[in-house]
Amino acid sequence: MRTHPCFTAAVLFGALVATAACDRGATEPGAAELSTSELGALAPQFDALAFAMASFVVPQTIDREFTHTRACPKGGTTTLAGRVTGEADRETRTRTSEMKAIKTDQNCSFEAGRSGVTVTVNGNPNVVLQHNMKIVNAAPSGLQTSSQKGSFTWKRSDGASGSCTVDVQSVFNPDTKTHTVSGTLCDRPINGVRSRP
């Protein structure tokens, strides 16, 4: 049975960064944060890499360690390493699984918006991901939960740089088709609900 794409790829950061900017640990005066538009362009790409990688490495027999490295859009790599455990039944198209992994970025670069500016991300030292999924008859069943916790550093192509901490939880309710996101990003509180078609 093919695993559904992890639901938090854009939600966990994409829905958050419109109201949060990284402003801690800047290394240059007057250049302490990424703009809202830069974060809006960067975060979904940054996070989607990890969850796309996770969807590829889930095995049919769910008890396996994995390491997967993927190239970033503008250079560098991101590596996801961890373990997936759970149970699967191909006939009923049912799967219950838990993924615990560490995402480490190495000069992972993205284009931030249409200005041509790039942002390069490195693990500080990494971000720990946990994802719990239940699929029944090839559809999500019950609350699907994810979390990310850790830190990363960033450097913009104009020389500005800084760091951000991540401590975010996300819950998808397939009955109401809503994502609920809470926690902190760059030491700022995050709370939001977003509908999913």
C-alpha positions in Angstrom: 0.0 0.0 0.0 1.4 3.4 -1.0 1.7 5.9 1.8 -0.3 9.1 1.6 1.9 12.2 1.5 2.5 13.6 4.9 -0.1 16.2 5.6 2.0 18.8 7.4 4.4 19.6 4.5 3.1 23.1 4.0 0.9 23.5 7.0 3.5 23.1 9.7 5.5 26.1 8.5 3.5 27.6 5.5 0.6 28.5 7.7 2.8 29.8 10.4 5.4 32.0 8.9 3.0 34.7 7.7 2.9 35.9 11.3 6.5 35.0 12.4 9.9 36.1 11.4 13.3 34.9 12.6 14.8 37.6 14.7 17.0 35.8 17.2 20.7 35.3 17.0 21.4 37.7 14.1 25.0 38.2 13.3 24.8 41.5 11.4 23.3 44.8 12.8 20.1 45.8 10.9 19.8 42.5 9.2 18.2 40.5 12.1 15.3 38.8 10.3 14.0 37.3 7.2 11.1 39.2 5.7 7.6 37.7 5.8 7.7 37.1 2.0 11.1 35.4 2.3 9.8 33.1 5.1 6.6 32.5 3.2 8.6 31.3 0.2 11.3 29.4 2.2 9.4 27.6 4.9 7.1 25.4 2.8 10.0 24.3 0.6 12.2 23.7 3.5 9.7 21.6 5.3 8.2 19.8 2.3 11.6 18.2 1.6 11.6 16.4 4.9 8.1 15.1 4.6 8.4 14.1 0.9 11.5 12.2 1.9 9.6 10.5 4.7 6.9 9.3 2.4 9.4 7.6 0.1 11.2 5.7 2.8 8.2 4.0 4.6 8.6 0.3 3.8 5.9 -2.3 3.3 7.0 -4.1 6.4 7.0 -1.3 8.9 10.0 -1.8 11.2 13.0 -0.3 9.6 15.7 2.3 10.1 16.4 4.6 7.2 18.7 7.4 6.0 17.7 9.4 2.9 19.5 12.5 1.5 18.0 14.8 -1.0 19.3 17.8 -2.9 17.9 21.2 -2.1 16.6 23.5 -4.9 19.5 25.9 -5.0 22.3 23.6 -3.7 23.2 21.7 -0.5 21.4 18.8 0.9 18.9 17.7 3.6 19.2 14.3 5.3 16.4 12.5 7.1 17.5 9.6 9.3 15.3 7.6 11.7 13.0 4.7 12.1 9.4 3.8 11.1 7.4 1.2 13.0 3.8 0.0 12.7 1.5 -2.4 11.0 0.1 -2.7 7.5 -2.5 -4.8 5.7 -2.5 -4.6 1.9 -5.8 -6.3 1.5 -7.7 -3.8 3.6 -5.4 -1.0 2.6 -4.8 -0.2 6.3 -1.7 1.2 7.9 -0.8 2.4 11.3 2.7 3.9 11.6 4.9 6.1 13.6 8.0 7.8 12.2 10.7 9.3 14.4 13.5 11.0 12.5 16.2 13.7 12.6 16.4 16.2 9.8 19.9 17.7 9.2 20.4 20.5 6.7 23.8 21.1 5.1 23.9 24.4 3.2 20.4 23.7 2.0 19.5 26.7 -0.3 16.2 28.0 -1.5 15.1 30.9 -3.6 13.1 33.3 -1.3 10.4 34.8 -3.4 10.7 36.5 -6.8 13.5 38.9 -5.8 16.3 36.4 -6.7 17.5 36.3 -3.1 18.5 32.9 -1.8 18.4 31.6 1.8 20.8 28.9 3.0 19.8 26.7 5.9 22.0 24.6 8.2 21.0 22.4 11.1 21.7 23.9 14.6 22.2 21.0 15.0 19.0 19.6 13.6 15.2 19.3 13.8 13.6 16.2 15.3 10.4 15.0 13.5 7.7 12.7 14.8 4.7 11.7 12.7 1.8 9.4 13.6 -0.5 8.2 10.8 -3.5 5.8 10.6 -4.9 4.9 7.2 -8.1 2.8 6.8 -9.3 1.7 3.3 -6.7 4.1 1.8 -8.0 7.2 3.7 -6.8 8.9 6.9 -8.7 7.7 9.9 -8.7 9.5 13.3 -6.4 12.3 14.3 -3.1 12.4 12.4 -0.4 14.1 14.5 3.1 15.5 13.7 5.7 17.5 15.6 9.0 19.2 14.9 11.5 20.4 17.5 15.0 21.8 17.1 16.8 24.7 15.6 18.3 25.8 12.3 20.5 28.7 11.2 19.9 30.7 8.1 22.0 33.0 5.8 20.6 35.2 3.1 22.5 35.9 -0.1 22.8 39.6 0.9 24.9 38.5 3.9 22.3 38.7 6.7 22.0 35.7 9.0 20.4 34.4 12.1 18.9 31.4 13.8 15.5 30.0 14.6 14.1 27.5 17.1 11.3 25.2 16.2 8.8 23.6 18.6 5.6 23.1 16.6 2.8 20.5 16.8 0.2 19.8 14.1 -3.0 17.8 14.1 -5.1 16.9 11.1 -8.7 15.9 11.6 -9.9 14.1 8.5 -13.5 14.3 9.7 -13.5 18.1 9.7 -10.7 18.4 7.2 -8.9 20.9 9.4 -5.3 21.3 10.5 -4.6 22.7 14.0 -1.1 24.1 14.5 0.4 25.3 17.8 3.7 25.9 19.4 6.5 28.3 18.9 8.6 29.4 15.9 11.6 31.7 16.4 10.4 32.1 20.0 7.1 33.4 18.9 3.8 31.7 19.8 1.9 30.0 17.0 -1.7 29.1 17.0 -3.9 28.5 14.0 -6.5 26.4 12.2 -6.6 25.9 8.5 -9.1 24.0 6.3 -8.0 21.4 3.8 -10.0 20.6 0.7 
